[in-house]
């Protein structure tokens, strides 16, 4: 699987609070998502959307360490390994 999303970073810009925009030097400043009536829970949703590329990158970075731990120490965190794999697959458009 390879990500087919707009590369990060993504941000909520102060002058466009209803949009989560990508800020990428070669892609320009294109809108990624629109969050209307930006406050409370919707603002939290926008922050989560804006952090998605970094969250995916971080999870992919720690997955090999978790896999190595399971391979060398036994099945302790197997459930967490499955959760991490499922989250990555979901982010990349695969099955959960």
FENRASUL-V795369 format. One record per backbone hydrogen bond with DSSP energy under -0.5 kcal/mol. NH is the residue of the N-H (numbers start at 0). CO is the residue of the C=O. If there is no record, write none. Layout:
# FENRASUL-V795369
NH;CO
NH;CO
This chain:
# FENRASUL-V795369
9;49
10;20
12;10
15;12
16;13
18;15
19;32
20;10
20;18
21;29
22;8
23;21
23;27
27;23
29;27
31;19
32;19
34;17
35;33
38;36
41;38
42;38
43;39
44;40
45;41
46;42
47;43
48;44
49;45
50;46
51;47
51;48
54;50
55;51
56;52
57;53
58;54
59;55
60;56
61;57
62;58
63;59
65;61
66;62
67;63
68;64
69;65
70;66
71;67
72;68
73;69
77;74
80;76
81;77
82;78
83;79
84;80
85;81
86;82
87;83
88;84
89;85
90;86
91;87
92;89
93;88
